[in-house]
Amino acid sequence: MRTATKSLVAYRVLNSKKLLAKNFWNFSRPKPTADEKEGSIASDNFLGPRASKYPDLLSLIGGDILNEQQDPNLRRQELARNLRHSPIFTAAVDKFVHSELPPSEHDLSSIPQYGLIGTRRDEKETASPEDGLVIGNVNIPWSAFICGSQGAGKSHTLCCLLENSLIANDNAGALPYPLAGMVMHYDNHANYSTAQVCEVAYLCSSGIPVTVLVSPSNIWAMKRLYNNLPGLPPGSPRPKVVPLYFDEHQLDASRILKLMAVDPTAERTPLYMEVVMDIVRTIAMEGSAFTYAKFRERVAAIKWMSGQETSLNLRLQLLDNFMTPSPMTKTTRPARSPENIWSFEPGSLTIVDMSDPFLSSDEACTLFSICLSIFLEERNKCGRVVAMDEAHKFLAQSGEARVLTNELISVIRQQRHTGTRVVIATQEPTLSPTLIDLVNATFVHRFLSPNWYEVLKRHLAGANTQDPGRNNSLFRTIVGLRTGQALLFCPTARMDVDDGGPDGTKGIKPLNDSYVKIQIRKRLTFDGGKSITAMSASETPEISMDIEVPMHIVEPKVKGGKNKRKSGEESAIPITTGALTTDILATEHLNGDEGSVSVDGQTIEEKEVDGRQGDVPRPVVIEEAKRLSSFMARHHGWISLSSRNPKETTGFYDKLEKNLSMAPGKINKIKGLKSALLIAVDQAMKQARKEKKKKK
């Protein structure tokens, strides 16, 4: 009871204090007038409207989207814009857009550069066969990925896309401003009797200037291949085969490190490579121009340990082999091309074919990477198109191939800014899923692998949505494709006229998450990708062995620093310690004098320089082997060197080394030389037997 009374007293005291404070506030504040009371009531009961500050922002929104329903002109402009920026479209869409525009606005939708890709072969009905034509927009940069089994038509599709980009005056489209093209090719079987040429080289039959850049150490085999393209009509232009050399000014710090297989991001780097990196960094910090000569001078000034110097020389070997020959060159090699191989004129095609038994796929990718960067340097001269033929042979997901893949991805991401088109043809879609994700269009030719199909379902917009669950109807469609047919996946392609507009108007709709079945058109140039049958193989003309390769010869330096040869005399066996060099023409031919070697049309007798054994150029060894084998075929009935017993074969090589004043066993020590000799000798014996029969 006492507690309740205390609580009541406290409550009354608190209320008294609140009442006193309220009265004091009312007493001290002046009373509002009548007008103030009305204003207060009005402000409490109603918030008046204010002027909006956002209408001006509407000018930043595309008027086409907001007002195209009300303004027909804006709608027509939108149609024309969509067509101009479509990588692929049909003739039906182009005809519809032009029908919607007045004659004065036809230029708005005109595409100045285009080329026929093929025609539709799906169930879509067209008013005429012309409406089903599938056309590529060559005026804008876009990229393509082509996959399928061997013989399904990949290279054919690649060549058609390149024809659309390079041939100015043709019947497959319009190309007032041709592009410049570069194709990268590599084959593991680099022997001239087994290697496959790049099929794109047949574009030379239409007059396109085709230059094939090859490894200097394999130029003889590659020149025989490209000079004897099977099936090329007589009198057709031929590709120009020249060695790939980099000029000194083209090798900056990053490219030199690439050729030396240096990865700056690697966790573990050999100590000598850390020193090399420091040399490169020091030259860069000095601010002077980075030159290869300066780099080699700094490297030579370092006192290396024996093991380090050996490893460093191995890394520098690839770099030296692809440097343009100069007075500093210490070994005989093919001479550089007298023409500029890096000009990349509009309408020209450059094939970088690094097929070489002495080059691995990683080294080929390194060279491809440097060639790609040089190709993109002067892209303001004309548009560029980069293609990979048979990319599965070198574009693996390891080592230098991953670096090249990342560079291609970067080019595709920036294709609108660099004006570069990228086309990749490969058998395996598992090559790089990222490439499939980024390209604008994917051409899927016939293949039979369920694993490949699963990759496509994960990375193509129309592959999974059109074939949900385990139906596999799309896979059956791919397996049933004929040669030359393909499924086209291109979300931004404009293939059909849309009749179902919201207000009843017609429009053009993108392909989105669907696909169309198309038949690729015929080639404009000679088709060199036909399968070789037993009958066609018997009809293949004999390969000509007469190959001329300009040589950069290093003259021998003898005792006393004087050159022993007389003025105007060519040295057949140069010693590589000299510094005096000259370019001559080493001509390989079958009918030489039996007691000599023929170089540049001059007969060179057997000789020895200052009693020392020199390094004999490979063409000289091959020429002498062919001369000796021809003699054995004509006078001793030899059919081939491979058919002789080991004793006779050893005797043949001993005689060859003796004729050329080579050290005994030298041929066995040179990697790849015996296999090259075996092929050349068998060809020479075959030719000698034919000539013997003709005389009879």
Summary of the structure (lengths in Angstrom):
residues: 696
radius of gyration: 37.2
end to end distance: 149.4
largest distance: 149.7
contacts: 2081
relative contact order: 0.11
helix: 43%
strand: 15%
